[in-house]
């Protein structure tokens, strides 16, 4: 049975907007074959999420056990109730700065309360159907605050990376760097060696064995070396006493009026960033699979997941782009894969909790150093800086305000500047395709004609297919850059479909040009399909012609040409 349908002229009803994709997938028919593919994908994502969840929690000022609680409870609820077939929820690197500041200012009970309130706000935003508007966050803003957060994360890990002894580490970047430099004589060679080796193993495996779980292997080797050689480094065991082997009983946070008022600004920040990150991640999954998520349903699920996480002592849950992309590329069929990912994490915690005590904090610092480096969308930054002064101004303002002021202030200022830039561009646009929405509304999967989703095609090791829907100058540009930056040399072809793109500006064209050069260097054939005559003219103006790219009328035509050699 298919999703409930709507016609282009008919407004979607409540069930169209808020039916979880799990229900949709089960209605279509779900059997042992689908369960098998979801189990493989769920296990693959769990292996990636295990070290990340602990590392993000420690960097946020929480315990590694809280990171696992967040991934297990929040991840299960996001997949079970969400509006995306493939979204993977859990703790995210983008929240490290906000979570650490909340813990420092309000304590752990304040963090849990802020997460609880954020969940209520996010669910309310979804029920009020505000999900569509969040998609209008400008591309330079998302790139700017993500890069700013990455810089702060990297700076926060320098102490553990070098094994420095510091009585009181300042939180502000301008104060932190001199304090770390003053403590340079306390450097621990063993910690530095483990951190560098961890980074080396992750980068090396990503290069030569991209399908292996590099982060888990690197952390496992570091833990084994620490235990066998009795290295003088701080570990999860020495700092936290290990992790428990079961979930704690659920409990409500402190709901006193004074405490609620105190943490309300933090809860608002969690809500804003969580909504942006989650919907961008859902857009990534849409582009990789050709499906369409229900943004308001997704916000409600994220809200419930944050409430659930807080009840078990966890913290902020959001959609995670890297883990979601891993889920798709592992051949997931639907939300069951995300639910199984959470159950596998619970199984790991029940069985392997004692072994976690040997994990050195320096190795987790190495993991987060790699995460921070990957968070910086380097090709996108280069595109924005050479596009025009407006893009560069929005990027720079958001980046520096994130580092030196406040993330919420950075997003607000960046959004205001980006909106002015957008209005200026639209006033100069003389013709845009009529009756074509810039941002698609929430609809059932089969509201518009498209080929049936094929998980084998999504997991094809030779070809990567990405479909863009809507105007290519905001969130779509950010999301496509995040995924396509992970294209490996082992892929033969990359197909980017523009059949649902009504408008393209110079920023989008420059991004595709950078992608084309990168693919050409790696020997990956880039196909641009479904582009209208006007969009193809923009591409050709930017030098996108053979042998750099190839054009085809449809994805099927490009696939046929790829198979024929």
C-alpha distance (Angstrom), angle and dihedral (degrees) to the residues before:
residue distance angle dihedral
X1 . . .
X2 3.78 . .
X3 3.79 131.9 .
X4 3.77 116.6 -80.2
X5 3.76 108.2 -88.8
X6 3.77 135.3 -136.5
X7 3.75 130.2 -168.3
X8 3.82 119.7 -125.0
X9 3.84 90.5 -106.9
X10 3.84 95.2 45.7
X11 3.79 119.8 87.3
X12 3.81 111.8 -127.3
X13 3.80 115.1 -106.8
X14 3.79 129.8 -133.1
X15 3.81 93.9 -89.4
X16 3.81 91.4 48.6
X17 3.80 89.9 54.8
X18 3.78 102.4 39.5
X19 3.81 108.7 30.7
X20 3.84 106.0 116.4
X21 3.77 114.8 -119.5
X22 3.81 88.2 -124.1
X23 3.81 87.8 69.2
X24 3.80 90.4 47.5
X25 3.81 92.7 51.8
X26 3.80 93.3 47.1
X27 3.82 90.6 49.9
X28 3.78 90.2 53.9
X29 3.79 89.8 58.2
X30 3.78 126.4 -87.7
X31 3.78 124.2 -155.7
X32 3.82 143.9 156.3
X33 3.82 93.3 -70.7
X34 3.79 92.5 56.3
X35 3.81 91.4 43.5
X36 3.80 90.6 53.0
X37 3.82 93.6 52.7
X38 3.81 91.2 45.3
X39 3.80 91.3 49.7
X40 3.81 92.1 52.8
X41 3.81 91.4 47.6
X42 3.81 92.3 45.5
X43 3.80 92.4 51.4
X44 3.81 91.3 48.0
X45 3.81 92.2 51.8
X46 3.81 92.2 44.7
X47 3.80 90.4 55.6
X48 3.81 89.1 53.6
X49 3.82 93.7 43.4
X50 3.83 97.3 48.8
X51 3.82 100.0 75.2
X52 3.82 92.7 30.6
X53 3.80 94.3 55.9
X54 3.81 92.4 53.1
X55 3.80 94.1 42.7
X56 3.82 93.8 49.8
X57 3.81 91.2 47.4
X58 3.81 93.6 51.8
X59 3.81 91.9 46.9
X60 3.82 88.7 50.2
X61 3.80 93.3 56.2
X62 3.81 93.5 -104.1
X63 3.80 130.1 110.1
X64 3.82 123.7 -92.3
X65 3.81 88.4 -116.6
X66 3.83 89.6 59.6
X67 3.79 89.5 54.0
X68 3.79 89.7 55.0
X69 3.82 92.4 46.2
X70 3.81 88.5 52.6
X71 3.81 93.3 50.0
X72 3.81 94.4 44.6
X73 3.80 101.8 44.1
X74 3.79 98.6 28.7
X75 3.79 94.3 40.3
X76 3.81 92.5 51.7
X77 3.82 94.1 49.1
X78 3.82 94.1 45.6
X79 3.80 91.2 55.6
X80 3.81 96.2 39.5
X81 3.82 96.4 49.5
X82 3.82 104.3 21.6
X83 3.77 132.4 115.7
X84 3.81 93.9 -130.7
X85 3.79 124.3 77.7
X86 3.78 93.9 -146.3
X87 3.81 109.2 28.4
X88 3.81 116.1 133.8
X89 3.78 114.6 -158.0
X90 3.78 129.3 -159.8
X91 3.81 143.6 104.6
X92 3.81 112.4 -31.9
X93 3.78 133.8 -155.8
X94 3.80 91.0 -127.6
X95 3.82 89.4 69.3
X96 3.80 97.2 52.8
X97 3.80 94.7 93.7
X98 3.81 95.2 47.0
X99 3.80 95.0 42.6
X100 3.81 93.7 48.0
X101 3.81 91.1 49.3
X102 3.81 91.0 49.1
X103 3.81 92.6 50.1
X104 3.81 91.1 48.4
X105 3.81 92.7 49.4
X106 3.81 103.8 34.7
X107 3.79 106.6 16.6
X108 3.80 128.3 -124.2
X109 3.79 93.5 -60.3
X110 3.80 88.3 54.2
X111 3.81 90.8 52.2
X112 3.80 92.2 51.1
X113 3.81 91.4 47.9
X114 3.82 91.7 48.1
X115 3.82 89.3 51.2
X116 3.82 90.2 50.0
X117 3.83 92.5 50.0
X118 3.79 91.4 44.4
X119 3.79 89.4 55.4
X120 3.80 91.3 53.3
X121 3.81 91.2 48.2
X122 3.79 93.6 48.1
X123 3.79 92.6 49.0
X124 3.80 89.2 49.3
X125 3.81 90.8 50.1
X126 3.79 89.6 53.6
X127 3.81 93.6 47.7
X128 3.82 88.7 49.8
X129 3.83 87.6 53.1
X130 3.80 95.6 -120.5
X131 3.81 94.0 139.3
X132 3.80 94.1 95.6
X133 3.81 92.8 56.9
X134 3.80 93.5 53.4
X135 3.82 87.5 64.4
X136 3.81 88.2 70.5
X137 3.81 93.5 73.9
X138 3.83 102.8 127.3
X139 3.78 120.1 -110.4
X140 3.86 96.0 -122.7
X141 3.81 89.1 53.5
X142 3.81 94.1 54.5
X143 3.81 91.4 45.4
X144 3.82 92.0 46.0
X145 3.77 99.3 49.3
X146 3.81 92.4 41.1
X147 3.82 90.8 53.3
X148 3.80 90.9 45.5
X149 3.79 91.7 51.4
X150 3.82 89.8 48.4
X151 3.81 91.1 55.1
X152 3.81 91.2 50.2
X153 3.82 91.8 47.3
X154 3.79 91.1 50.9
X155 3.81 91.5 49.2
X156 3.81 90.7 48.7
X157 3.81 91.0 56.8
X158 3.81 98.1 50.4
X159 3.81 92.4 89.7
X160 3.82 93.9 56.4
X161 3.81 93.2 35.3
X162 3.82 91.8 60.1
X163 3.81 96.0 30.1
X164 3.80 92.9 -121.8
X165 3.80 123.6 176.3
X166 3.79 110.0 -133.4
X167 3.82 124.5 167.0
X168 3.80 94.7 -157.2
X169 3.81 121.1 8.4
X170 3.82 112.3 -156.4
X171 3.78 118.1 -128.3
X172 3.81 99.2 -144.2
X173 3.81 114.2 85.3
X174 3.81 95.2 -133.7
X175 3.81 89.9 53.8
X176 3.81 96.4 37.9
X177 3.82 98.0 59.1
X178 3.85 95.9 54.7
X179 3.82 90.4 45.3
X180 3.79 91.8 52.1
X181 3.80 91.1 47.2
X182 3.80 90.4 51.2
X183 3.83 89.1 54.7
X184 3.82 94.0 50.5
X185 3.81 92.8 112.9
X186 3.82 89.5 66.1
X187 3.82 92.9 62.5
X188 3.82 113.4 142.0
X189 3.84 111.0 -142.7
X190 3.81 92.5 -158.0
X191 3.82 92.1 54.6
X192 3.79 92.3 47.2
X193 3.80 90.9 48.2
X194 3.81 92.4 50.9
X195 3.80 92.4 47.4
X196 3.80 93.7 48.9
X197 3.81 91.4 45.1
X198 3.81 90.6 50.5
X199 3.80 91.6 52.6
X200 3.81 90.3 45.7
X201 3.81 93.8 51.4
X202 3.82 92.9 47.5
X203 3.80 94.0 47.7
X204 3.80 93.2 42.2
X205 3.81 94.8 50.0
X206 3.80 91.0 45.5
X207 3.78 87.8 54.9
X208 3.81 101.3 42.4
X209 3.81 104.5 19.1
X210 3.81 104.8 25.8
X211 3.81 94.1 167.5
X212 3.81 93.8 56.9
X213 3.86 118.8 95.0
X214 3.79 94.8 -108.0
X215 3.81 98.0 177.8
X216 3.78 94.7 49.8
X217 3.81 92.4 45.7
X218 3.81 91.7 48.6
X219 3.81 93.8 49.0
X220 3.82 91.5 44.2
X221 3.81 92.3 52.5
X222 3.82 91.3 47.3
X223 3.81 91.2 50.6
X224 3.80 91.7 48.5
X225 3.82 91.7 49.4
X226 3.81 90.9 48.7
X227 3.81 93.0 50.2
X228 3.81 97.4 42.8
X229 3.81 97.3 42.0
X230 3.83 95.6 35.5
X231 3.80 90.3 -131.2
X232 3.82 115.8 -162.5
X233 3.81 95.9 -118.9
X234 3.76 134.4 119.6
X235 3.82 114.6 -100.1
X236 3.79 137.6 -175.7
X237 3.80 87.2 -98.4
X238 3.80 96.3 52.3
X239 3.81 93.9 44.9
X240 3.81 104.0 33.1
X241 3.80 103.9 15.7
X242 3.82 91.3 -115.9
X243 3.80 125.7 -74.8
X244 3.82 129.4 -68.2
X245 3.79 120.0 -105.2
X246 3.83 96.4 -131.9
X247 3.79 142.5 37.3
X248 3.82 116.9 -90.3
X249 3.82 119.8 -117.1
X250 3.82 112.7 -89.8
X251 3.82 117.3 -100.2
X252 3.80 135.5 174.1
X253 3.83 116.7 -112.6
X254 3.80 122.5 -118.0
X255 3.82 103.2 -71.9
X256 3.81 99.2 -172.3
X257 3.81 114.8 144.8
X258 3.80 93.6 -123.9
X259 3.80 92.5 52.2
X260 3.81 92.3 46.4
X261 3.81 91.6 52.6
X262 3.81 90.8 47.3
X263 3.83 95.9 52.9
X264 3.82 97.3 36.4
X265 3.85 94.6 99.4
X266 3.81 90.3 52.0
X267 3.81 90.7 48.2
X268 3.81 90.4 51.8
X269 3.81 90.2 51.3
X270 3.81 91.2 49.3
X271 3.80 89.8 50.4
X272 3.80 95.2 50.1
X273 3.80 96.3 45.1
X274 3.80 93.2 40.6
X275 3.79 92.6 52.6
X276 3.81 92.6 48.4
X277 3.80 95.0 46.8
X278 3.80 94.2 44.4
X279 3.80 96.1 49.5
X280 3.81 92.8 44.3
X281 3.80 88.1 52.5
X282 3.81 90.2 49.5
X283 3.82 89.5 51.0
X284 3.81 88.3 53.5
X285 3.81 90.5 54.1
X286 3.81 90.3 47.8
X287 3.76 91.8 53.0
X288 3.80 93.3 48.3
X289 3.81 95.2 48.3
X290 3.80 108.1 25.4
X291 3.81 91.3 -121.8
X292 3.81 125.2 123.4
X293 3.78 123.8 -128.5
X294 3.80 125.5 -144.8
X295 3.77 102.6 -121.9
X296 3.80 97.8 -164.8
X297 3.80 92.3 48.0
X298 3.79 88.0 49.0
X299 3.82 91.5 53.6
X300 3.81 91.2 50.8
X301 3.81 90.1 50.8
X302 3.80 91.8 48.0
X303 3.79 88.4 50.9
X304 3.81 93.3 51.0
X305 3.82 89.5 46.0
X306 3.81 91.9 54.0
X307 3.81 91.3 48.9
X308 3.81 89.8 48.4
X309 3.80 92.5 47.1
X310 3.81 91.8 51.9
X311 3.81 91.9 50.5
X312 3.82 89.4 59.7
X313 3.81 94.9 44.1
X314 3.81 96.3 -96.8
X315 3.78 128.9 128.3
X316 3.82 139.4 -138.6
X317 3.80 118.4 -10.4
X318 3.79 123.4 -163.3
X319 3.77 140.7 155.9
X320 3.80 110.1 -82.1
X321 3.79 117.3 -145.1
X322 3.82 98.9 -156.1
X323 3.82 95.0 46.8
X324 3.81 91.7 43.6
X325 3.82 90.9 51.9
X326 3.82 89.3 47.8
X327 3.81 88.7 52.4
X328 3.81 92.2 54.2
X329 3.79 94.8 44.1
X330 3.82 89.1 50.1
X331 3.80 89.7 62.5
X332 3.83 101.5 -103.4
X333 3.79 114.6 179.0
X334 3.80 98.5 -161.7
X335 3.83 148.5 -42.3
X336 3.81 93.6 -42.3
X337 3.82 87.5 77.3
X338 3.81 90.9 60.4
X339 3.80 91.6 46.2
X340 3.81 90.6 50.7
X341 3.81 90.0 48.1
X342 3.82 87.7 60.6
X343 3.81 92.3 46.6
X344 3.81 91.4 49.5
X345 3.81 89.3 52.6
X346 3.80 89.2 51.6
X347 3.81 89.4 50.3
X348 3.82 91.0 50.2
X349 3.82 89.8 51.4
X350 3.80 93.1 48.7
X351 3.81 93.6 49.3
X352 3.79 107.5 29.1
X353 3.82 103.2 32.7
X354 3.86 94.6 114.4
X355 3.82 91.6 54.3
X356 3.81 91.7 57.5
X357 3.80 89.8 70.6
X358 3.83 89.6 74.5
X359 3.81 95.3 56.0
X360 3.84 108.5 114.4
X361 3.80 117.1 -133.4
X362 3.82 88.4 -135.5
X363 3.82 89.4 63.9
X364 3.80 91.4 51.4
X365 3.80 88.2 48.9
X366 3.80 87.5 55.3
X367 3.82 89.8 51.4
X368 3.79 91.3 52.1
X369 3.80 91.5 46.0
X370 3.81 87.9 59.3
X371 3.81 90.7 45.1
X372 3.81 91.4 51.1
X373 3.81 92.0 49.1
X374 3.81 91.1 50.1
X375 3.81 91.5 48.1
X376 3.81 90.8 63.5
X377 3.80 105.1 86.4
X378 3.77 95.2 -146.1
X379 3.84 98.9 176.9
X380 3.81 90.3 47.5
X381 3.81 91.7 51.0
X382 3.80 90.5 50.7
X383 3.81 90.2 50.2
X384 3.80 93.0 49.6
X385 3.80 94.1 47.3
X386 3.78 92.6 53.2
X387 3.82 96.3 38.7
X388 3.81 101.6 75.1
X389 3.79 141.7 -53.6
X390 3.81 93.3 -92.6
X391 3.81 95.2 59.1
X392 3.80 91.5 43.9
X393 3.83 91.9 49.7
X394 3.82 93.4 52.4
X395 3.81 90.8 45.7
X396 3.80 94.0 48.0
X397 3.80 95.2 45.0
X398 3.79 92.9 50.3
X399 3.82 93.4 44.3
X400 3.81 97.0 50.1
X401 3.80 95.1 40.3
X402 3.81 88.8 52.8
X403 3.79 92.1 52.6
X404 3.78 101.1 39.3
X405 3.81 105.2 24.3
X406 3.81 126.6 17.9
X407 3.79 136.2 -47.2
X408 3.80 95.1 -129.7
X409 3.80 91.6 49.4
X410 3.81 89.5 48.6
X411 3.81 92.8 53.0
X412 3.82 93.4 46.5
X413 3.80 94.1 48.4
X414 3.80 92.6 42.3
X415 3.79 91.7 48.9
X416 3.82 91.3 50.5
X417 3.80 92.5 49.8
X418 3.80 91.6 44.0
X419 3.80 91.5 50.8
X420 3.80 91.3 53.5
X421 3.78 89.9 49.1
X422 3.80 91.0 49.0
X423 3.81 92.6 50.7
X424 3.80 89.6 49.6
X425 3.81 91.5 51.4
X426 3.78 94.6 46.8
X427 3.79 90.9 50.1
X428 3.80 87.8 58.3
X429 3.80 94.4 45.8
X430 3.81 108.4 100.9
X431 3.78 99.0 -173.8
X432 3.76 135.4 20.6
X433 3.79 125.6 169.7
X434 3.80 107.4 -83.5
X435 3.79 123.5 -118.7
X436 3.81 91.3 9.5
X437 3.79 115.9 124.3
X438 3.79 118.6 -131.6
X439 3.81 89.8 -144.0
X440 3.80 118.4 30.0
X441 3.78 117.8 -124.1
X442 3.79 124.3 -125.8
X443 3.79 109.2 -79.6
X444 3.77 140.5 151.8
X445 3.78 116.8 -83.4
X446 3.78 94.3 -106.9
X447 3.82 97.0 44.8
X448 3.81 87.4 106.9
X449 3.81 128.1 33.4
X450 3.80 114.2 -92.8
X451 3.74 137.5 140.9
X452 3.78 119.5 -86.7
X453 3.79 114.8 -92.0
X454 3.78 112.7 -101.4
X455 3.82 114.8 -166.5
X456 3.82 90.4 -163.7
X457 3.80 89.3 58.6
X458 3.82 91.2 48.3
X459 3.81 90.0 52.1
X460 3.82 93.9 43.8
X461 3.82 105.7 137.6
X462 3.82 91.9 -152.8
X463 3.82 103.2 47.7
X464 3.81 132.7 38.9
X465 3.82 116.9 -162.0
X466 3.81 122.1 -163.3
X467 3.81 124.0 -179.8
X468 3.80 121.0 -161.6
X469 3.79 119.4 -154.6
X470 3.81 120.9 -167.8
X471 3.78 134.2 8.2
X472 3.80 113.0 -24.0
X473 3.78 104.4 -131.1
X474 3.81 108.0 78.9
X475 3.82 134.3 35.4
X476 3.80 93.6 -12.7
X477 3.80 90.3 63.1
X478 3.78 91.9 51.2
X479 3.79 94.3 47.2
X480 3.78 96.4 45.9
X481 3.80 90.0 49.5
X482 3.81 91.2 52.4
X483 3.80 93.9 53.2
X484 3.77 102.4 34.6
X485 3.80 90.7 51.1
X486 3.82 85.9 70.6
X487 3.81 95.5 58.9
X488 3.79 108.2 132.0
X489 3.80 130.8 -142.1
X490 3.80 88.0 -115.4
X491 3.80 92.1 70.5
X492 3.78 116.5 94.1
X493 3.78 99.0 -160.6
X494 3.79 142.6 13.5
X495 3.82 117.7 -155.5
X496 3.81 118.7 -163.7
X497 3.80 113.4 -173.3
X498 3.83 120.8 -151.0
X499 3.80 99.7 175.1
X500 3.83 91.0 114.9
X501 3.83 96.3 43.3
X502 3.83 112.9 105.3
X503 3.80 97.7 177.2
X504 3.80 138.1 25.0
X505 3.80 127.7 -175.7
X506 3.79 131.9 -165.7
X507 3.82 93.1 -89.4
X508 3.80 91.7 58.4
X509 3.81 92.1 43.9
X510 3.81 91.5 50.0
X511 3.78 90.7 50.1
X512 3.82 91.2 52.3
X513 3.80 89.4 47.0
X514 3.80 90.8 54.4
X515 3.79 89.7 47.6
X516 3.80 90.5 50.5
X517 3.81 92.8 53.9
X518 3.80 91.3 47.2
X519 3.81 92.2 49.7
X520 3.81 91.4 46.4
X521 3.81 91.4 52.7
X522 3.79 90.3 51.8
X523 3.79 93.8 47.1
X524 3.82 93.0 -112.9
X525 3.82 115.2 142.2
X526 3.81 111.1 -129.4
X527 3.82 117.1 -149.6
X528 3.81 122.1 -169.4
X529 3.80 109.1 -161.3
X530 3.79 135.8 -174.0
X531 3.82 95.2 12.9
X532 3.80 115.2 157.8
X533 3.79 120.2 -125.2
X534 3.83 92.2 -100.9
X535 3.81 93.5 49.2
X536 3.80 91.8 46.3
X537 3.81 88.4 51.9
X538 3.83 89.6 55.4
X539 3.80 90.3 49.2
X540 3.79 93.4 50.7
X541 3.82 90.0 48.3
X542 3.81 87.3 57.7
X543 3.81 91.8 51.4
X544 3.79 97.5 -100.3
X545 3.79 100.0 148.3
X546 3.79 136.7 111.7
X547 2.97 133.0 -21.2
X548 3.81 88.5 20.8
X549 3.82 95.0 54.1
X550 3.78 139.7 2.8
X551 3.80 127.7 -143.0
X552 3.80 129.7 -142.0
X553 3.78 134.4 173.0
X554 3.81 94.1 -125.1
X555 3.80 144.4 3.4
X556 3.81 90.6 -104.8
X557 3.82 91.0 55.1
X558 3.80 91.0 50.1
X559 3.82 91.6 48.1
X560 3.80 90.6 50.0
X561 3.80 91.4 50.1
X562 3.82 90.4 48.1
X563 3.80 92.8 51.1
X564 3.80 91.8 48.3
X565 3.77 89.7 55.0
